């Protein structure tokens, strides 16, 4: 019995020691020490192990990265003081840390990418996007006889969200061209050969137009659309690449809620005329109008889950900043104060205070990475919080562009989501994917 009690007490003591060790500051610092470190060229970073021991630190490529200012391959450093990582130019290196110069403690892969600076936006923009085909947005019945109605589109299994890309072998983008094709097919009593895209895949089908006896017109029994328009917020302009990103979320068709596959589009001037304030359970919105539509600010090339992207010759007027600022990797974003740039009246971009409440670690691209709360009393007074049309407003923290506003919490419009800026930069084609994400997608 005494032996059993001794073993029990010994086990409890070991468990207690393990718990105390796990809760200790050195252990927690070590657990948070990254396996991979990303830096922009010229950027510095402090890594804090907070361990009361000395260690040998070695760098495989000191031309790319230096530690504590040392250029030689290895040196001894006290780990109770932060390690200062200094990057010089793009490349890769490994930093190895060995306790007392013999016991391997940590190997950190350091990836240095070319320096990147973009101009934060905040301007309200008008968006016109043209779909890469004819989008089916609804069905309707055709009076084909005195006692019968049907929808040729439904009979042909044409579904909401389908994109008609060819009719009788002819590429089709313009809804005004459809009527002639339908009329010719109806008169000849021949079905129309269709190529449609559904869920990103092309498929062939046929549809026989029906003669509407009420007005003697051949119809397909579907509602169609070839474009969409709305307002949003410019997130960034990259002067070196001549590219822009905006909105922070995908543009979907208002009826089908399917993402619009763009054939092109334009970004034009827009001005906020009034604000419908957000209330609990009812998000508000910016009311804005297009003007100077002939003066195209940019052309749209992509419509992704993170917004629209394309070419832009120069940053629109009325912005807070004219020169580029650094951007932040996702792991650099911290809980604490930040600010957004947005417009609530006319075209003037203003800064407003917010709080980064929570950050989500993301190994793959996703829109809801940052939770923010509006703290600026001026913005709360004018808008009640986040409103529709504010999506895409750039988020800045510690002098870096960290993300963009994407969604509002319906039940608490003072709060909402933001996405990390690196995902938008990847979709814009400005920042390459990390090696880890490439490997994940390849697998």
GITA-V286980 format. One record per backbone hydrogen bond with DSSP energy under -0.5 kcal/mol. NH is the residue of the N-H (numbers start at 0). CO is the residue of the C=O. If there is no record, write none. Layout:
BEGIN
nh=NH co=CO
nh=NH co=CO
END
This chain:
BEGIN
nh=4 co=0
nh=5 co=1
nh=6 co=2
nh=7 co=3
nh=8 co=4
nh=9 co=5
nh=10 co=6
nh=11 co=7
nh=12 co=8
nh=13 co=9
nh=14 co=10
nh=15 co=11
nh=16 co=12
nh=17 co=13
nh=18 co=14
nh=19 co=15
nh=20 co=16
nh=21 co=17
nh=22 co=18
nh=23 co=19
nh=23 co=20
nh=27 co=23
nh=28 co=24
nh=29 co=25
nh=30 co=26
nh=31 co=27
nh=32 co=29
nh=36 co=108
nh=38 co=110
nh=40 co=112
nh=42 co=39
nh=44 co=84
nh=46 co=82
nh=48 co=46
nh=49 co=78
nh=50 co=78
nh=52 co=50
nh=54 co=76
nh=55 co=97
nh=56 co=54
nh=56 co=74
nh=57 co=95
nh=58 co=72
nh=59 co=93
nh=63 co=60
nh=64 co=60
nh=65 co=85
nh=66 co=69
nh=67 co=83
nh=69 co=66
nh=74 co=56
nh=76 co=54
nh=78 co=52
nh=80 co=77
nh=82 co=46
nh=83 co=81
nh=84 co=44
nh=84 co=82
nh=85 co=65
nh=85 co=83
nh=86 co=42
nh=87 co=63
nh=88 co=63
nh=90 co=111
nh=92 co=109
nh=94 co=107
nh=95 co=57
nh=95 co=93
nh=96 co=105
nh=97 co=55
nh=98 co=102
nh=99 co=53
nh=100 co=97
nh=101 co=98
nh=102 co=98
nh=103 co=101
nh=104 co=96
nh=105 co=96
nh=107 co=94
nh=108 co=34
nh=108 co=106
nh=109 co=92
nh=109 co=107
nh=110 co=36
nh=110 co=108
nh=111 co=90
nh=111 co=109
nh=112 co=38
nh=112 co=110
nh=117 co=324
nh=118 co=236
nh=119 co=117
nh=120 co=234
nh=121 co=233
nh=124 co=231
nh=125 co=267
nh=126 co=229
nh=127 co=265
nh=128 co=227
nh=129 co=263
nh=130 co=225
nh=131 co=260
nh=132 co=130
nh=133 co=163
nh=134 co=132
nh=134 co=224
nh=135 co=161
nh=136 co=134
nh=136 co=222
nh=137 co=222
nh=139 co=220
nh=141 co=149
nh=143 co=141
nh=143 co=147
nh=144 co=147
nh=147 co=144
nh=149 co=141
nh=151 co=149
nh=152 co=219
nh=154 co=150
nh=155 co=151
nh=156 co=153
nh=157 co=152
nh=158 co=156
nh=160 co=135
nh=161 co=158
nh=162 co=196
nh=163 co=133
nh=163 co=161
nh=164 co=162
nh=164 co=194
nh=165 co=194
nh=166 co=169
nh=167 co=192
nh=169 co=166
nh=170 co=168
nh=171 co=164
nh=174 co=172
nh=176 co=173
nh=177 co=174
nh=178 co=174
nh=180 co=176
nh=181 co=177
nh=182 co=178
nh=183 co=179
nh=184 co=180
nh=185 co=181
nh=186 co=182
nh=187 co=183
nh=188 co=184
nh=188 co=185
nh=189 co=184
nh=191 co=206
nh=193 co=191
nh=193 co=204
nh=194 co=165
nh=195 co=202
nh=196 co=162
nh=197 co=195
nh=197 co=200
nh=200 co=197
nh=202 co=195
nh=204 co=193
nh=206 co=191
nh=208 co=206
nh=209 co=218
nh=211 co=209
nh=211 co=216
nh=212 co=142
nh=212 co=210
nh=214 co=211
nh=215 co=211
nh=216 co=211
nh=218 co=209
nh=222 co=137
nh=224 co=134
nh=227 co=128
nh=229 co=126
nh=231 co=124
nh=232 co=390
nh=233 co=122
nh=234 co=244
nh=235 co=244
nh=236 co=118
nh=237 co=242
nh=238 co=236
nh=240 co=237
nh=241 co=237
nh=242 co=237
nh=243 co=309
nh=244 co=235
nh=245 co=307
nh=246 co=232
nh=247 co=245
nh=247 co=305
nh=249 co=304
nh=251 co=249
nh=252 co=257
nh=256 co=252
nh=259 co=250
nh=260 co=258
nh=261 co=259
nh=262 co=129
nh=263 co=129
nh=265 co=127
nh=266 co=297
nh=267 co=125
nh=269 co=123
nh=270 co=288
nh=271 co=345
nh=272 co=270
nh=272 co=286
nh=273 co=286
nh=275 co=284
nh=276 co=274
nh=277 co=382
nh=278 co=281
nh=280 co=409
nh=281 co=278
nh=284 co=275
nh=285 co=387
nh=286 co=273
nh=287 co=285
nh=288 co=270
nh=290 co=268
nh=294 co=291
nh=295 co=293
nh=296 co=266
nh=297 co=266
nh=298 co=310
nh=299 co=264
nh=300 co=308
nh=301 co=308
nh=303 co=306
nh=306 co=303
nh=307 co=245
nh=308 co=301
nh=309 co=243
nh=310 co=298
nh=311 co=241
nh=312 co=296
nh=324 co=117
nh=326 co=115
nh=327 co=400
nh=331 co=328
nh=332 co=328
nh=332 co=329
nh=335 co=355
nh=337 co=353
nh=338 co=395
nh=339 co=351
nh=340 co=393
nh=341 co=349
nh=343 co=347
nh=345 co=271
nh=347 co=344
nh=348 co=317
nh=349 co=341
nh=351 co=339
nh=353 co=337
nh=354 co=372
nh=355 co=335
nh=356 co=354
nh=356 co=370
nh=357 co=370
nh=359 co=368
nh=368 co=366
nh=368 co=417
nh=369 co=417
nh=370 co=357
nh=371 co=369
nh=371 co=415
nh=372 co=354
nh=373 co=413
nh=374 co=352
nh=375 co=352
nh=379 co=375
nh=380 co=376
nh=381 co=377
nh=382 co=378
nh=383 co=378
nh=383 co=379
nh=384 co=378
nh=385 co=412
nh=387 co=283
nh=389 co=386
nh=391 co=404
nh=392 co=389
nh=394 co=402
nh=395 co=338
nh=396 co=399
nh=399 co=396
nh=400 co=325
nh=401 co=394
nh=401 co=399
nh=402 co=394
nh=403 co=418
nh=404 co=392
nh=405 co=416
nh=406 co=416
nh=408 co=411
nh=408 co=414
nh=409 co=407
nh=411 co=408
nh=414 co=411
nh=415 co=371
nh=416 co=406
nh=417 co=369
nh=418 co=403
nh=420 co=401
nh=422 co=419
nh=423 co=419
nh=424 co=420
nh=425 co=421
nh=426 co=422
nh=427 co=423
nh=428 co=424
nh=428 co=425
nh=429 co=424
nh=430 co=424
nh=437 co=433
nh=438 co=434
nh=439 co=435
nh=440 co=436
nh=441 co=437
nh=442 co=438
END
